Amino acid sequence: QLQLVESGGGLVQPGGSLRLSCAASGFTFIYYAIGWFRQAPGKEREGVSCISSSGGSTNYTDSVKGRFTISRDNAKNTVYLQMNSLKPEDTAVYYCAALFERYGSSWHVESEYDYWGQGTQVTVSS
């Protein structure tokens, strides 16, 4: 059964940290780039970060550069998003998604992705 399951969300104070996990099953993980997206209340879903199938290439949206780090463990079929120096504007539901790697794909475009998780809530508030 194909699944992407996010975990690690929660409530954290501004300046705090969280590590999100995305556990994959049911497909050949090593062929897929994995992206993280987020959707805040009343806003469109946006791409946050993406990591290539090998882990050798990463991308970040400007607002999280220097604060978030994406990584993957292909032996565990898991991708992580380490989020530091969290701000209230990072509050959102965070989703991971899998993209079968192909030339010219755009990591920040939702329609490029083949599979999606159900999301995990991140709330940054004092």
C-alpha positions, 0 to 999 in steps of 0.5 A, a space after each residue: 500500500 502506497 503511503 507517505 506519513 508525516 509526523 513531528 508537528 506540534 506547538 512550539 514557541 517562536 525561536 524554537 525547533 521542530 523536526 518533521 519526518 516523512 516515512 514512505 512505503 509502497 513505492 521505490 523510494 530511491 527513484 523519487 525526489 521528496 518535497 515539503 509543502 505547507 498551507 497556512 489558513 486562508 493561503 495557498 499551499 506553497 513549496 518549502 523545500 525539496 531533496 533529490 532522490 540521491 540527496 545530493 541536491 536540495 532546494 528551499 523557498 527564500 523565507 526558510 533559507 538558513 533556518 530549515 534543513 532537508 535530509 533523507 535516509 534512503 535506508 529508512 525510506 524517510 525524509 526529514 525537515 529540521 526547522 530552526 528559529 521558527 516564526 509565527 508565519 511558519 504556522 501551517 499544515 506541512 505536507 510531504 510529497 513524492 516526485 518521480 525524478 525526470 528532467 525539467 521537473 519543477 520542485 515547487 509546482 504541486 502538479 509535478 508530484 505523484 503522491 502526497 501525505 496527509 499533513 501534520 500541523 505546525 503551530 508557532 505561538 507564544 
